[in-house]
Amino acid sequence: MNNLGAVLQQLKQERSRLDKAIAALSEVTGSGNASLDGSRPKRQLSVAARKRIAAAQRARWAKVRAGKKAN
């Protein structure tokens, strides 16, 4: 069992070293806010922006429905 404890300790040290390396590289590349899978953080839209987008989408659907009734 003592041997497994030593292996576990080495793995923890390696993980710590890798975490520091990842953090340093993220700062250098300017992707400090990106998650580890490379995706971008989600953008926050204001309430007013969401309302404008929703109104525009409703208008687009109204135009589509009006076109179907004319046919």
N, C-alpha and C positions, 0 to 999 in steps of 0.2 A: 504493500500500500504506500510506503514511503516514496517509492519510485513514481507512482502516479501523482502524488502531491507535487513532486519536483517538475514533472511534465506539465501539470496544470499551471504552476507558477511561471514556467517558461512561456507557455501559450498566452498567459495574461500580459506578460511583459511585451511579447511580440505584438499583441493587439494594441497595446498602448502606444508602441512605437509607430505602428501603421496608422492609427488615428491621428497622431501628430503629423505624420507625413501627408495624409490626406488633407488636413486642415491647412497646412502650409501651402500645398499645391492649389487648393481652392482659393486662397487669398491671392496668390500670384496670378492665376488665370481670371480672377474677378468673378468667379462663380461661387462666392461664399454663401449666397442665399439659396442656391440650387440644392436639391436633395441628392442623395447618393446615386439615384437612378438616372440623373441627368435632366429630369424634368424641371420646368420653370415653376416658380411659386405662382399661385393663382392671383389674378388681379382683382382688386376690390372695386366694384362699380357703385356709384352713388345711387340713392333712391331715385333721384331725378333722371339719371341716365337709364336706369332700368325701365322707368315709365316711358321714356322716349322710345326705347327699343321695342317695348311691348306695343305701343301705339302704332309704330311703323309696321310691325308684323301684323297687327289686326287690319291695318289698311291694305297690306299686300293680300291677305286672305280675302278681304272684302272684294278686291278687284278680281281675284280668281273666281270667287262665287258669282260675281256679276257676269263674268264671261261665260260661265256654264249656263246661266239662266237665259242668256241671249241666244244660245244655240238651240 
